[in-house]
Amino acid sequence: MEAALEVRGAFPELPIHPLVADLSAEPGLAGWLGGTGLRDGASTLATCFGMLPNLDPETFPAYLFRLLAAGDRLLVSANLSPGGYAADRRTILAQYDNPEARAWYGGALRELGLDPDAVSVEIGAQPLPGAGKDGSAWRIVVDAVAGRRVELALFGERIAIAPGHRLRVFHSNRFTPEAAERLWTGVGFHIERSWIDPSGEEGIYLCEKSAR
Ligand SMILES: C[S@@+](CC[C@H](N)C(=O)[O-])C[C@H]1O[C@@H](n2cnc3c(N)ncnc32)[C@H](O)[C@@H]1O
């Protein structure tokens, strides 16, 4: 909604059709996309930046493929791990375990009404199950572990958390460049172009859903 309001303010002549949806629930959006009129006689370029780190890599690419029509394109980013879990774990984890990152997690906990002193924040990493078991797909995880009984305040509801209970504060998925490509080609996309950052830690892929 923030993005929609910004665009509407800066480019009032541009027709926009904002929609807020939980994509992890795989909503059927074909009706909404058709209703915008944007698809009439044109192909779609869907952009999806910074989302793969948080969504399920086993299901999200296939969902995007189903959502698009033949001839449509997808411009999507992935966080990469050039050498995989064992080689990169230590250096990449350092980006998530430092005073600035810890202050960020603490801010999220405070917004939930949690006293950051009542929890310890544990930062770790694990290979993803399935195709990622070889370390080509892995996840950074940040948990808050309650040191005593604490309460969350969420939209007027209070949720009690027992001592020792873990609350997932953050996670982020990483892929080797080969595994990132397989995410898209494995569900039927053709990769038209890709751009890899010189650090090797971020890739952008232009994928096409070819007409069959
Ligand atoms: C790291 S931000 C990237 C934001 C923006 N695309 C950019 O590149 O600056 C991740 C975005 O994914 C969205 N997101 C995470 N989980 C989602 C879900 N289940 N359904 C829809 N959007 C989701 C968040 O709302 C957030 O805007």
The ligand as a Gaussian input file, in Angstrom:
#p B3LYP/6-31G(d) Opt

LIG

0 1
 C       12.719000      -7.365000       1.369000
 S       11.146000      -6.699000       1.013000
 C       11.332000      -6.194000      -0.667000
 C       10.440000      -5.042000      -1.001000
 C       10.519000      -4.490000      -2.448000
 N       10.038000      -5.477000      -3.401000
 C       11.926000      -4.068000      -2.780000
 O       12.583000      -4.711000      -3.609000
 O       12.387000      -3.078000      -2.199000
 C       10.168000      -8.141000       0.940000
 C        8.721000      -7.904000       0.526000
 O        8.059000      -9.167000       0.433000
 C        6.737000      -9.010000       0.897000
 N        6.224000     -10.306000       1.324000
 C        6.796000     -11.161000       2.217000
 N        6.004000     -12.230000       2.393000
 C        4.903000     -12.044000       1.600000
 C        3.715000     -12.779000       1.376000
 N        3.493000     -13.932000       2.001000
 N        2.809000     -12.289000       0.486000
 C        3.025000     -11.109000      -0.144000
 N        4.122000     -10.350000       0.047000
 C        5.040000     -10.810000       0.912000
 C        6.873000      -8.027000       2.032000
 O        5.656000      -7.388000       2.271000
 C        7.939000      -7.066000       1.514000
 O        7.352000      -5.997000       0.837000

